[in-house]
Amino acid sequence: MIKKNVTMSDIAKAMNISTVSVSKALGGREGVSDELREKIKRKAAEMGYSLNSSAHSAKDGFTHNIGIIAPKRFISEPSAFYWSIYKHIVELLQEKNYYGMLEVINDSPDAARDIPNSLSDKKVDGLILLGQFSDSYIDKLLQYYVPMVFLDYYGSRENAEIVLSDSFYGTYQLTSYVISNGHRKIGFLGNTDGSPCVQDRFLGFYKALLEKNLPLRQEWIIRDRNSSGELFKTFALPDELPTAFVCACDESAFNLITQLKADGCLVPHDVSVTGYDNHIYSSMTTPHLTTIDVNCAGMAGEAVDIILKKIHDKNFFRGRTLVTGRLVIRDSVRNLYD
């Protein structure tokens, strides 16, 4: 005997509630409390319910797919920041009975003009864009009139839903920690003209110096990457080194420590070094890096929450959302008071 597929109506009867409530709970829509939503999900799993996305789409007019677009250069490495973000987004969408469809945009100027197939074929209800995109490319996407959320995007567009890590405050907090350990000669390793988030990190660094009336010495502001965003392995360091470097990312900090050690400097005894991101390089260094955890899960959660609300409410607008990171203290900063 063929087992009958469990339907939303079956779940509703078993729980003595309306089918509408079950549909809202399993579809990730508003209209039911969080407590009831969880009870419905547990009962659905217990009864062996499986969401038929195509049938569901035919009924409510949604595909239950979210397009996730990222430039190739941002996800070229398995350990890249955007891979972590993407993983969290997909997991959160699955909990809401949505699918995340990743499309990688080639870095070449011609390819960047191409519209993702998922969008042109009308297979998505909304888009989450990871990283920076040109204004002209965004204008092309906007012509399709689907809800969009920009994650880790810097721009001045009005009415844009943007989720950002608070890079300014993160580096301010990191630099303040370095200062609290007695450091007064502090350098910055990062390309301030190559990345908007690095610019914010530099400004947070500079604010911490200003508050303590500490000098910003130009010879201690060192580029860590070229104009294409490719990180340098070694750096043009000055003859007189600061007692500490605040770095724009963990990988740059790793490369700096490698160079300092090759030059005979002890880290952190001679020079302290901090990173940013709390990714794999922060634990690959010896000593392990003091850094900022960017809170990828928090950023993904905000992006998913916004895109789903925009899909079901065309008037919903949140604007610019900043997600605060967390200072992670390890062994790469020497306390000069000891």
C-alpha positions as CSV (number, residue, x, y, z in Angstrom):
1,M,0.0,0.0,0.0
2,I,1.4,3.4,-1.0
3,K,1.8,5.7,2.0
4,K,-0.3,8.9,1.7
5,N,1.7,12.1,1.6
6,V,1.2,14.2,4.7
7,T,-0.4,17.6,3.9
8,M,-0.7,20.8,5.7
9,S,-4.4,20.0,6.3
10,D,-3.3,16.7,8.1
11,I,-1.0,18.7,10.4
12,A,-3.7,21.3,11.1
13,K,-6.2,18.5,12.0
14,A,-3.7,16.8,14.3
15,M,-3.0,20.0,16.1
16,N,-6.6,21.3,16.0
17,I,-5.6,24.6,14.3
18,S,-6.3,26.2,10.9
19,T,-4.5,25.2,7.8
20,V,-3.7,28.9,7.3
21,S,-1.6,28.9,10.5
22,V,0.3,25.8,9.4
23,S,1.0,27.4,6.0
24,K,2.3,30.6,7.6
25,A,4.5,28.7,10.0
26,L,6.1,26.4,7.4
27,G,6.3,29.2,4.9
28,G,8.2,31.5,7.2
29,R,5.5,34.2,7.1
30,E,4.2,36.4,9.8
31,G,0.9,35.7,11.5
32,V,1.8,33.0,14.1
33,S,3.8,33.3,17.3
34,D,7.3,32.0,17.5
35,E,6.2,29.4,20.0
36,L,3.4,28.1,17.8
37,R,5.7,28.1,14.7
38,E,8.1,25.8,16.5
39,K,5.3,23.5,17.6
40,I,4.0,23.2,14.0
41,K,7.5,22.5,12.7
42,R,8.1,19.8,15.2
43,K,4.7,18.2,14.5
44,A,5.4,18.4,10.7
45,A,8.8,16.7,11.2
46,E,7.1,14.1,13.4
47,M,4.5,13.3,10.8
48,G,7.0,13.1,8.0
49,Y,5.8,16.2,6.2
50,S,7.8,17.3,3.1
51,L,7.3,20.7,1.6
52,N,6.5,20.4,-2.2
53,S,8.0,23.6,-3.3
54,S,6.6,23.5,-6.8
55,A,3.1,22.8,-5.6
56,H,3.5,25.4,-2.9
57,S,4.7,28.0,-5.5
58,A,1.7,27.4,-7.7
59,K,-0.6,28.1,-4.8
60,D,1.0,31.3,-3.3
61,G,2.7,32.7,-6.4
62,F,6.2,32.4,-4.9
63,T,9.2,30.3,-6.1
64,H,10.6,30.0,-2.5
65,N,14.0,30.6,-4.0
66,I,16.4,33.4,-3.0
67,G,19.2,34.4,-5.4
68,I,22.6,35.0,-3.8
69,I,25.0,36.9,-6.0
70,A,28.8,37.3,-5.4
71,P,31.6,38.5,-7.5
72,K,34.2,35.7,-8.2
73,R,37.1,37.5,-6.5
74,F,35.2,37.5,-3.2
75,I,34.8,33.7,-3.0
76,S,37.9,32.5,-4.7
77,E,39.3,30.9,-1.5
78,P,37.4,28.2,0.5
79,S,38.2,30.2,3.7
80,A,36.9,33.4,2.3
81,F,34.6,35.6,4.4
82,Y,31.8,35.4,1.9
83,W,31.8,31.6,2.0
84,S,31.1,31.8,5.7
85,I,28.3,34.3,5.1
86,Y,26.8,32.2,2.3
87,K,26.8,29.1,4.5
88,H,24.9,30.9,7.2
89,I,22.4,32.4,4.7
90,V,21.6,29.0,3.2
91,E,21.1,27.3,6.6
92,L,18.7,30.1,7.7
93,L,16.8,30.0,4.5
94,Q,16.3,26.2,4.8
95,E,14.8,26.8,8.2
96,K,12.2,29.0,6.5
97,N,11.6,26.5,3.7
98,Y,13.5,28.6,1.2
99,Y,16.3,27.7,-1.1
100,G,19.5,29.8,-1.6
101,M,20.7,29.8,-5.2
102,L,24.3,31.0,-5.5
103,E,25.4,32.6,-8.8
104,V,29.0,33.8,-9.1
105,I,29.6,36.9,-11.3
106,N,32.8,36.9,-13.3
107,D,35.2,39.7,-12.6
108,S,35.7,40.7,-16.2
109,P,33.9,44.0,-17.3
110,D,31.9,42.2,-20.0
111,A,30.7,39.3,-17.9
112,A,29.7,41.7,-15.1
113,R,27.0,43.1,-17.4
114,D,25.3,39.7,-17.5
115,I,22.1,39.2,-15.5
116,P,22.0,36.0,-13.4
117,N,19.9,33.2,-14.9
118,S,17.9,32.8,-11.8
119,L,16.7,36.4,-12.1
120,S,16.2,36.5,-15.9
121,D,14.3,33.2,-15.7
122,K,12.1,34.5,-12.8
123,K,13.2,31.7,-10.6
124,V,13.8,33.8,-7.5
125,D,11.6,35.9,-5.2
126,G,14.4,38.1,-4.1
127,L,18.2,38.7,-4.2
128,I,20.9,39.0,-1.6
129,L,24.1,40.6,-3.0
130,L,27.4,39.9,-1.3
131,G,30.1,42.6,-1.6
132,Q,30.6,45.6,-3.9
133,F,28.9,46.0,-7.3
134,S,29.1,48.8,-9.8
135,D,26.2,51.3,-9.9
136,S,25.5,50.4,-13.5
137,Y,25.2,46.7,-12.7
138,I,22.9,47.3,-9.8
139,D,20.7,49.5,-12.1
140,K,20.3,46.5,-14.4
141,L,19.2,44.3,-11.5
142,L,16.7,46.9,-10.3
143,Q,14.9,46.7,-13.7
144,Y,13.6,43.3,-12.6
145,Y,11.7,44.7,-9.7
146,V,12.5,42.0,-7.1
147,P,13.3,42.7,-3.5
148,M,17.0,43.1,-2.9
149,V,19.3,43.2,0.1
150,F,23.0,44.3,0.0
151,L,25.3,42.6,2.4
152,D,28.7,44.2,3.1
153,Y,28.0,46.8,0.4
154,Y,29.0,50.5,0.7
155,G,27.1,53.0,-1.3
156,S,24.9,56.1,-1.1
157,R,21.8,54.7,-2.8
158,E,18.5,55.8,-1.3
159,N,16.0,53.2,-0.3
160,A,18.6,50.4,-0.3
161,E,18.5,47.7,2.2
162,I,22.1,47.3,3.4
163,V,23.6,45.0,6.1
164,L,27.1,45.9,7.2
165,S,29.6,44.8,9.8
166,D,30.5,47.8,12.0
167,S,34.1,48.0,10.8
168,F,34.5,51.5,12.2
169,Y,33.7,50.6,15.8
170,G,35.4,47.2,15.5
171,T,38.8,48.8,14.8
172,Y,38.2,51.6,17.2
173,Q,37.6,48.9,19.9
174,L,40.7,46.9,18.8
175,T,43.0,50.0,18.7
176,S,41.7,51.1,22.1
177,Y,42.6,47.7,23.5
178,V,46.2,48.1,22.1
179,I,46.5,51.5,23.6
180,S,45.2,50.2,27.0
181,N,48.2,47.9,26.9
182,G,50.6,50.8,27.0
183,H,51.3,51.2,23.2
184,R,51.8,54.8,22.0
185,K,53.6,54.1,18.7
186,I,51.0,52.3,16.6
187,G,50.9,51.6,12.8
188,F,48.1,50.6,10.5
189,L,48.4,47.9,7.8
190,G,45.7,48.2,5.2
191,N,45.0,49.8,1.8
192,T,42.7,52.8,2.6
193,D,42.1,53.5,-1.1
194,G,41.3,49.9,-2.1
195,S,38.3,48.9,-0.1
196,P,35.4,50.8,1.6
197,C,35.4,48.5,4.6
198,V,39.2,49.0,5.1
199,Q,38.5,52.8,5.0
200,D,36.1,52.4,7.8
201,R,38.6,50.3,9.7
202,F,41.3,52.9,9.3
203,L,38.9,55.7,10.5
204,G,38.1,53.6,13.6
205,F,41.8,53.2,14.2
206,Y,42.4,57.0,13.7
207,K,39.6,57.9,16.1
208,A,41.2,55.8,18.9
209,L,44.5,57.6,18.3
210,L,42.8,61.1,18.3
211,E,41.1,60.4,21.6
212,K,44.4,59.7,23.3
213,N,46.3,62.5,21.4
214,L,48.6,59.9,19.8
215,P,50.4,60.8,16.5
216,L,49.3,59.4,13.1
217,R,52.7,58.9,11.4
218,Q,52.5,58.4,7.6
219,E,55.4,56.1,7.5
220,W,53.5,53.7,9.7
221,I,50.4,53.6,7.4
222,I,51.3,50.7,5.1
223,R,49.5,49.3,2.1
224,D,48.6,45.6,2.3
225,R,47.2,45.0,-1.1
226,N,47.2,46.2,-4.7
227,S,44.4,48.1,-6.5
228,S,42.8,44.8,-7.5
229,G,42.5,43.7,-3.9
230,E,45.3,41.1,-4.1
231,L,47.1,40.9,-0.8
232,F,50.9,41.4,-0.6
233,K,53.1,38.7,1.0
234,T,55.7,41.2,2.2
235,F,55.6,44.9,3.0
236,A,57.9,48.0,2.7
237,L,58.4,48.5,6.4
238,P,60.1,51.6,7.8
239,D,63.5,51.5,9.6
240,E,61.8,52.6,12.9
241,L,59.0,50.2,13.6
242,P,56.0,51.0,15.8
243,T,55.5,48.9,18.9
244,A,52.2,47.6,17.5
245,F,50.4,47.2,14.1
246,V,46.7,47.2,13.7
247,C,46.0,45.2,10.5
248,A,42.9,45.4,8.2
249,C,42.5,41.6,8.1
250,D,43.9,38.4,9.6
251,E,45.6,37.3,6.4
252,S,47.6,40.6,6.2
253,A,48.5,40.2,9.9
254,F,49.7,36.7,9.2
255,N,51.9,37.9,6.4
256,L,53.3,40.7,8.5
257,I,54.2,38.4,11.4
258,T,55.9,36.0,8.9
259,Q,58.0,38.9,7.6
260,L,58.8,40.3,11.1
261,K,60.0,36.9,12.3
262,A,62.2,36.6,9.1
263,D,63.7,40.0,10.0
264,G,64.5,38.8,13.5
265,C,61.6,40.6,15.4
266,L,59.8,38.7,18.1
267,V,56.0,39.0,18.2
268,P,54.7,40.3,20.5
269,H,57.8,41.1,22.5
270,D,59.3,43.5,19.9
271,V,56.2,44.3,17.8
272,S,52.5,43.5,18.7
273,V,50.1,42.7,15.9
274,T,46.3,42.5,15.7
275,G,44.1,41.1,12.9
276,Y,40.5,41.5,11.8
277,D,37.8,39.0,10.9
278,N,38.6,36.1,13.2
279,H,39.0,33.7,10.3
280,I,41.4,30.8,9.7
281,Y,44.6,33.0,9.7
282,S,43.9,34.2,13.2
283,S,44.7,30.7,14.6
284,M,47.4,29.8,12.0
285,T,49.8,32.5,13.4
286,T,52.2,32.0,16.3
287,P,51.2,33.6,18.6
288,H,47.5,33.4,17.8
289,L,46.0,36.8,16.8
290,T,44.0,39.2,18.9
291,T,41.3,40.2,16.4
292,I,37.6,41.1,15.8
293,D,35.0,38.4,15.2
294,V,32.8,39.9,12.5
295,N,29.7,37.9,13.4
296,C,28.9,36.4,10.1
297,A,25.9,34.6,11.5
298,G,24.4,37.9,12.7
299,M,24.9,39.5,9.4
300,A,23.3,36.6,7.5
301,G,20.4,36.6,10.0
302,E,19.7,40.2,9.4
303,A,19.9,39.8,5.6
304,V,17.5,36.8,5.6
305,D,15.1,38.5,7.9
306,I,14.9,41.6,5.7
307,I,14.6,39.8,2.4
308,L,11.8,37.6,3.6
309,K,9.9,40.5,5.1
310,K,10.3,42.5,1.8
311,I,9.0,39.6,-0.2
312,H,5.8,39.4,1.8
313,D,5.4,43.1,2.5
314,K,6.2,45.5,-0.4
315,N,6.1,48.5,2.0
316,F,8.6,47.1,4.4
317,F,11.8,49.1,4.7
318,R,14.6,48.9,7.3
319,G,17.4,50.8,5.7
320,R,21.0,50.5,6.9
321,T,21.7,47.8,9.5
322,L,25.0,47.7,11.4
323,V,26.1,44.4,13.0
324,T,28.6,44.8,15.8
325,G,31.5,42.3,16.1
326,R,33.3,41.0,19.1
327,L,36.8,41.6,20.4
328,V,38.7,38.3,20.7
329,I,41.8,38.6,22.9
330,R,44.6,36.2,22.3
331,D,48.4,36.4,22.6
332,S,49.6,38.8,19.9
333,V,49.5,42.0,21.9
334,R,52.2,42.6,24.6
335,N,51.3,44.5,27.7
336,L,54.0,47.2,28.0
337,Y,53.0,47.9,31.6
338,D,54.2,44.4,32.7
